Amino acid sequence: MNTLIAIIGLGVLCLLFEIFNLRKAIVPITILGLLGVLGLTISEFNSTESYYNNMIVVSKFSSTFSSLFIALTIFLVALGHNFYENHQSKISDYIAIKIFLLAGAVAMVSFGNLAMFFLGIEVLSIALYILAASDRMNLKSNEAGMKYFLMGSFASGIILFGICLIYGAMGSFDVTEISELSQSAELPVWFPIGIVLVTIGMLFKVAAVPFHFWAPDVYEGSPALTTALMSTLAKVVAMATLYKLLSVMNADVSESFKMVVVIISMASMTVGNIMALRQTNVKRMLAFSGVSHAGFMLMTLLSLSTSAGSLLYYASAYSLSGIAAFSVILYVCKNRDNEDVVNFHGLGKTNPLLAAILTAALLSMAGIPIFAGFFAKLVLFNQTIQAGYLALVIVAVVNSIISVGYYFKLILAMYTKEPNEERKGTPVIIYAVAVIAIVLNIALGLYPSFVLDLLA
């Protein structure tokens, strides 16, 4: 609860800085504030408390995932210092929206009541709608914002309808009471229907097949930094929330439910990778790559009682490599009309460090040692085999091999093509964020137990 209050206070402070004409101090002070909030969250790792009649529950699960969200927000805020310098709107608006989005993310993994769960979703979603359409002079951004708003509102309506059915069946919004009542031998028919509807809405937020159609267009049309936020922070928030929701609802008892998860997981991996092979725009490619990674993370739903640590590890590995990749994309595609692969031609010659970082990030996503992405998949595959789903693991391995094709298309463009033009100097913050993110990714690959043991 202290974390949530501190984040909201920091967001209000960002808006006040604009009033007092302290624009240059917004980013540094926000980063320092988030570091302080991160320390506060880490201090609550071993505490379990509930607040406001169980509306907010602080647990090891919420604290660890909240720490990941705060760390990702620090990277995204740092990258915003140069990204928004030419925008007509004030930087305080963008930074404050990101901070309030973080508050929604923390609420989504800390809820003890379905009302707080839905409130967190709406805070996060509305912030994303605004950021997607924030480049007001760009028609693609306007289209992305409108498409995301319409589709997202539809998904939120499905979630809300599901919550209503769950309440109708159980007579309570409190997840502890719902969990206890769900152990009953005879459950009202509205309860499983409500679970299905809420799951469908969350699968939209994760961008899993067949609810992924919005992702490529929204990722391509949104400003690059917003795409980075959607691809990393928003995706892992939605996945962690879905995991917690199904855990407290005891949804893993149904074999038919598990079979649906297997089918969606297989479809997400396969469709995402095959479609990514066809893309020439890097943001669209990473959008379909994100659909594929959503399929991998859905595998954790097959063993809800034991896979929280593996989900945290996979989410950390994926999001860190995503931050590193988008740091390079922001540099290469700044002031350009598109993010096509051709823009990356010769990057290995003009800027070897950023090319190496992007290569490492893509190799991690593909699941190549020594990066954390490899060990995250290894842990996930081992856990899924133990749960008795060998066929799913075989499909996942095949898809990991397929993904190498489109990741290497970008890598080869950087090292085998001649540069199109001489690129200007790189901002120090780009180097700093990219290097720190990829170093953390490698560190997690070398010491996986550091994250896996947090939720053991």
Disulfide bonds with the S-S distance in Angstrom:
none
